[in-house]
Amino acid sequence: MSWAFARRAELPALRGLLCEREWECASLTGRLLAGGKYALPASGSARLALRGENGRPRQVLYMTKSGLVIPYFPGLPAADAREAQAARGIFRSAWGKLSILVGLKTYVQTFTAWLGMDPLVSVDYYLMASAGFPQELPRAGAFPLEIRRAKAADLPAILPLQEAYEKEEILFRDEDYSASKTRSELKLNLKTQLVYLGFYAGRLIAKGATNARGFTCDQIGGVYTLPDFRGRGIARLLMRRLLWHIFADGKTACLFVKKHNLPALRLYGGLGFRIAENYRISYF
């Protein structure tokens, strides 16, 4: 069976496929949940394509009108000319626009080869997954940090911290920062994601959040501490609180971290995460 756009009747089987190893595809599954309900994306903004075998979906391709593409290809099909042609066809019949390609490194490489397109730049990460519900979350340290979940009214206070995070960790040039885009995304995240804040003497100095909430696994992202307060265990305290919430919901957690970020790797390793896969984001 070749590629075809997903139908509502295929949702139960699709959910089964995605939940088998959801830590690999939380970026995708989080986009299929709205208000706790599982549904196909609105066709005017995103399309979901499936490649099946014996009547069951085996590979998934999520494509948005803005050019975000997330491939999920467990059990990669043979990389032959027919498969490449079929993938190009379903991609072009959506919008044919590619700005950012996100997923496991092997999946990103395969889809890039099928399209015959070279990215402007690719950033490689380790995908890390929690080893399971910990028996006991460690107690907080001596640092006088107030930690609480963010509210909608916190938006103005979070914006400078979010700007600093994006310029340090995401953007290639400071001039690419868009205050309006960040404000809009943060406003939505405060409604749909778990966002936790850390305050010292009333000053907001750290944050941590989910950036995708799946069926059984939440993906963590945007963990950031102001430079003057690093090295004091603040991110660890914030992560413990965030993980407590995730685990209390009966889920596991995953995240991806740049391979050269040794402090972050030590932090997450100490919280029970293991390196599970290689992850890549390619920009076109």
Backbone torsions as a table, in degrees:
resi	resn	phi	psi	omega
1	MET	NA	138.0	-179.6
2	SER	-92.6	-168.5	-178.2
3	TRP	-78.6	142.7	175.8
4	ALA	-151.9	154.1	178.4
5	PHE	-70.1	142.1	-174.6
6	ALA	-66.4	146.5	175.5
7	ARG	-112.9	156.7	-177.7
8	ARG	-58.6	-35.2	-178.8
9	ALA	-64.8	-18.2	-178.3
10	GLU	-90.0	-3.6	-176.2
11	LEU	-59.0	-44.4	179.6
12	PRO	-59.7	-44.4	179.4
13	ALA	-67.9	-36.8	177.9
14	LEU	-64.1	-42.5	178.9
15	ARG	-61.0	-40.9	178.1
16	GLY	-60.3	-42.7	178.4
17	LEU	-62.4	-47.6	-175.3
18	LEU	-68.4	-31.5	-176.8
19	CYS	-81.0	-12.0	179.6
20	GLU	-60.4	-42.1	179.7
21	ARG	-140.7	62.4	-170.5
22	GLU	-65.4	-25.7	178.7
23	TRP	-62.1	-19.1	176.5
24	GLU	-80.3	-21.3	-169.8
25	CYS	-137.2	27.8	-179.2
26	ALA	-61.3	-30.8	176.6
27	SER	-60.0	-31.3	178.7
28	LEU	-82.8	-51.6	-174.9
29	THR	-64.0	-32.6	178.1
30	GLY	-62.0	-22.4	179.5
31	ARG	-88.4	-5.2	178.6
32	LEU	-103.4	-0.2	178.4
33	LEU	-109.9	129.1	177.3
34	ALA	-140.7	118.8	-178.4
35	GLY	62.3	30.7	-179.8
36	GLY	79.8	1.2	-178.8
37	LYS	-109.4	144.8	-177.2
38	TYR	-96.8	124.9	-175.6
39	ALA	-154.5	161.0	172.3
40	LEU	-68.5	149.9	178.5
41	PRO	-68.0	155.2	176.2
42	ALA	-61.1	124.6	-171.6
43	SER	-64.0	-19.0	179.2
44	GLY	-77.7	-13.5	-177.8
45	SER	-123.3	-24.7	-179.6
46	ALA	-153.7	152.0	176.6
47	ARG	-130.0	146.3	-180.0
48	LEU	-120.1	121.4	179.9
49	ALA	-114.3	146.8	-178.1
50	LEU	-126.9	147.7	169.3
51	ARG	-118.8	123.1	-172.4
52	GLY	-113.8	172.4	177.2
53	GLU	-151.1	127.8	-177.8
54	ASN	55.0	38.1	175.8
55	GLY	79.0	7.2	-179.5
56	ARG	-124.0	141.4	178.7
57	PRO	-67.0	139.6	-179.8
58	ARG	-123.9	-30.4	176.0
59	GLN	-131.8	152.2	-173.9
60	VAL	-133.0	143.7	177.3
61	LEU	-135.5	117.0	179.7
62	TYR	-105.7	127.7	-175.4
63	MET	-134.5	132.6	177.9
64	THR	-109.7	160.5	179.3
65	LYS	-63.0	-29.6	-178.9
66	SER	-81.2	-9.2	174.9
67	GLY	106.0	9.3	172.2
68	LEU	-80.9	128.5	179.7
69	VAL	-128.5	131.9	178.1
70	ILE	-124.6	107.8	175.9
71	PRO	-90.2	140.9	174.0
72	TYR	-133.3	103.5	-170.4
73	PHE	-121.5	58.5	176.2
74	PRO	-62.8	136.5	-175.3
75	GLY	65.9	60.7	-173.1
76	LEU	-48.8	132.0	176.5
77	PRO	-69.8	161.2	177.5
78	ALA	-59.2	134.0	-176.6
79	ALA	-83.2	68.2	179.3
80	ASP	-102.9	175.0	-174.4
81	ALA	-64.9	-36.3	-179.5
82	ARG	-66.0	-41.6	179.5
83	GLU	-64.8	-42.5	178.1
84	ALA	-61.5	-42.2	179.7
85	GLN	-64.3	-41.7	179.6
86	ALA	-64.5	-41.5	179.4
87	ALA	-65.2	-42.8	177.2
88	ARG	-62.1	-39.0	-178.3
89	GLY	-64.4	-46.8	-178.9
90	ILE	-68.5	-34.1	177.7
91	PHE	-63.9	-45.8	-178.1
92	ARG	-72.3	-29.1	-179.8
93	SER	-76.5	-13.2	170.5
94	ALA	-80.8	-92.6	175.5
95	TRP	-128.2	-18.2	-179.9
96	GLY	67.3	23.7	-178.8
97	LYS	-110.9	132.9	-179.8
98	LEU	-131.7	113.3	176.5
99	SER	-111.1	-47.0	-178.2
100	ILE	-135.7	131.6	178.7
101	LEU	-117.0	122.8	-170.2
102	VAL	-128.9	134.5	174.4
103	GLY	157.4	-171.2	174.9
104	LEU	-56.5	144.0	-174.2
105	LYS	-55.1	-43.6	-179.2
106	THR	-63.2	-37.0	179.7
107	TYR	-69.1	-42.7	179.1
108	VAL	-63.5	-43.6	179.1
109	GLN	-63.1	-41.6	-179.3
110	THR	-63.6	-47.5	-177.2
111	PHE	-67.7	-37.2	176.4
112	THR	-60.0	-42.0	179.2
113	ALA	-66.3	-40.5	178.5
114	TRP	-60.4	-40.0	-179.0
115	LEU	-79.4	-21.1	-176.5
116	GLY	69.7	33.8	-178.1
117	MET	-117.6	140.1	176.9
118	ASP	-104.0	129.4	179.0
119	PRO	-70.9	156.8	173.0
120	LEU	-67.0	-41.1	178.6
121	VAL	-157.8	148.3	174.9
122	SER	-125.5	141.1	177.8
123	VAL	-118.5	126.6	-178.3
124	ASP	-99.9	142.4	-177.3
125	TYR	-134.0	166.5	163.1
126	TYR	-96.1	131.4	170.1
127	LEU	-89.3	124.2	-177.4
128	MET	-116.3	142.4	-179.7
129	ALA	-126.7	143.7	177.3
130	SER	-69.4	141.6	-175.9
131	ALA	-77.7	-1.6	-180.0
132	GLY	133.7	176.6	-179.0
133	PHE	-65.3	119.5	-178.5
134	PRO	-68.9	149.0	178.9
135	GLN	-64.6	-35.6	179.9
136	GLU	-156.2	129.4	174.8
137	LEU	-79.2	131.5	-178.0
138	PRO	-58.1	153.5	178.2
139	ARG	-72.4	156.2	178.7
140	ALA	-66.4	151.8	179.1
141	GLY	-81.0	-166.0	-174.3
142	ALA	-85.9	-10.7	-177.1
143	PHE	-63.8	129.2	-176.3
144	PRO	-76.2	77.7	-176.1
145	LEU	-111.5	129.0	173.1
146	GLU	-93.4	124.1	-179.8
147	ILE	-120.3	131.3	177.1
148	ARG	-152.8	161.9	176.8
149	ARG	-74.1	141.2	-179.0
150	ALA	-71.3	150.8	175.9
151	LYS	-118.5	166.5	-179.5
152	ALA	-58.3	-34.3	-178.7
153	ALA	-68.8	-12.7	179.6
154	ASP	-81.3	-6.6	-174.2
155	LEU	-49.8	-51.7	-178.5
156	PRO	-60.2	-35.7	-178.3
157	ALA	-73.0	-30.6	-177.5
158	ILE	-78.5	-28.7	-173.4
159	LEU	-53.1	-47.8	179.1
160	PRO	-61.9	-36.8	178.4
161	LEU	-67.3	-41.3	178.7
162	GLN	-65.5	-39.5	177.5
163	GLU	-61.3	-45.6	179.2
164	ALA	-61.5	-41.0	179.1
165	TYR	-62.6	-48.0	-177.0
166	GLU	-63.3	-40.9	-178.9
167	LYS	-69.7	-29.9	-179.5
168	GLU	-85.7	-36.4	-169.7
169	GLU	-111.0	-22.9	-170.5
170	ILE	-115.8	-52.9	-171.6
171	LEU	-77.8	147.1	176.7
172	PHE	-85.8	-25.5	178.2
173	ARG	-136.4	137.3	-179.9
174	ASP	-58.9	-32.3	-177.5
175	GLU	-69.8	-10.5	176.9
176	ASP	-79.6	-9.1	-179.0
177	TYR	-65.8	134.7	178.1
178	SER	-121.2	109.7	-178.4
179	ALA	-62.7	-39.6	-178.6
180	SER	-67.7	-40.2	179.0
181	LYS	-65.4	-43.7	179.7
182	THR	-63.7	-43.0	179.1
183	ARG	-61.1	-45.3	-178.8
184	SER	-63.0	-45.5	-179.0
185	GLU	-67.3	-40.4	-179.8
186	LEU	-66.9	-38.0	177.6
187	LYS	-60.6	-41.4	178.2
188	LEU	-68.1	-42.0	-178.5
189	ASN	-63.4	-34.1	178.8
190	LEU	-65.2	-21.7	177.6
191	LYS	-90.0	-34.3	-167.6
192	THR	-112.4	-16.3	-175.4
193	GLN	-116.5	168.2	171.3
194	LEU	-88.7	114.6	179.7
195	VAL	-121.5	120.4	179.4
196	TYR	-116.0	143.5	-175.7
197	LEU	-121.0	148.3	176.1
198	GLY	-118.9	127.5	-178.1
199	PHE	-117.7	138.8	173.0
200	TYR	-123.1	118.4	-177.8
201	ALA	53.5	39.2	178.0
202	GLY	82.8	-3.1	-178.2
203	ARG	-100.1	132.1	177.8
204	LEU	-74.6	118.3	-175.2
205	ILE	-124.4	-9.6	-176.6
206	ALA	-155.8	157.1	177.9
207	LYS	-150.3	158.4	174.2
208	GLY	-156.4	146.7	-173.0
209	ALA	-157.9	167.5	164.4
210	THR	-88.8	151.9	172.3
211	ASN	-121.2	0.1	173.4
212	ALA	-158.4	131.8	178.8
213	ARG	-117.3	109.5	-176.0
214	GLY	-94.1	-163.2	-179.0
215	PHE	-72.8	-47.5	-175.8
216	THR	-124.4	-5.6	-173.4
217	CYS	-142.5	133.9	174.8
218	ASP	-105.3	140.2	178.2
219	GLN	-100.1	129.3	-177.7
220	ILE	-96.2	141.8	177.3
221	GLY	-160.1	166.5	176.5
222	GLY	72.0	27.1	176.8
223	VAL	-76.7	123.1	-172.4
224	TYR	-152.9	136.5	175.1
225	THR	-125.4	138.0	177.3
226	LEU	-56.5	141.2	-175.2
227	PRO	-51.9	-39.5	-176.4
228	ASP	-67.2	-13.6	-175.8
229	PHE	-113.9	10.9	-179.1
230	ARG	-78.6	159.2	178.9
231	GLY	80.7	11.3	-178.8
232	ARG	-113.3	8.1	179.1
233	GLY	80.8	14.4	-177.1
234	ILE	-67.5	-45.1	179.7
235	ALA	-61.3	-35.2	179.0
236	ARG	-64.2	-44.1	178.9
237	LEU	-63.4	-41.9	-179.4
238	LEU	-66.0	-42.6	179.2
239	MET	-64.4	-38.3	178.2
240	ARG	-59.4	-42.9	-179.9
241	ARG	-66.6	-42.9	179.4
242	LEU	-64.2	-44.1	179.0
243	LEU	-63.8	-38.1	177.6
244	TRP	-56.2	-43.0	-179.7
245	HIS	-65.2	-45.1	-178.9
246	ILE	-62.6	-47.6	-178.8
247	PHE	-66.6	-35.3	178.1
248	ALA	-63.9	-26.9	175.9
249	ASP	-80.3	1.2	178.3
250	GLY	80.4	21.7	-178.1
251	LYS	-112.3	168.6	168.4
252	THR	-103.4	-179.3	-176.7
253	ALA	-134.7	152.8	174.2
254	CYS	-142.7	166.0	178.2
255	LEU	-165.8	164.9	171.9
256	PHE	-127.4	144.4	-172.7
257	VAL	-138.5	142.0	179.4
258	LYS	-59.7	140.6	-171.8
259	LYS	-64.5	-26.3	-178.5
260	HIS	-89.6	-2.3	-177.1
261	ASN	-84.7	77.9	-175.0
262	LEU	-63.8	-40.5	177.3
263	PRO	-58.8	-41.0	179.1
264	ALA	-67.1	-39.6	178.9
265	LEU	-62.6	-40.1	177.1
266	ARG	-66.5	-41.0	179.2
267	LEU	-59.5	-52.6	-175.3
268	TYR	-70.1	-35.2	176.2
269	GLY	-62.0	-38.3	178.5
270	GLY	-70.6	-15.0	178.4
271	LEU	-100.2	11.6	174.5
272	GLY	94.5	10.5	177.2
273	PHE	-87.6	148.9	175.5
274	ARG	-124.2	149.8	174.4
275	ILE	-72.2	121.2	-173.4
276	ALA	-110.0	-36.4	-175.6
277	GLU	-155.0	169.5	169.7
278	ASN	-93.6	136.0	-174.5
279	TYR	-122.9	150.0	-178.5
280	ARG	-143.2	142.3	168.5
281	ILE	-121.3	120.8	178.7
282	SER	-111.3	136.4	-178.3
283	TYR	-111.7	134.0	-175.7
284	PHE	-117.9	NA	NA
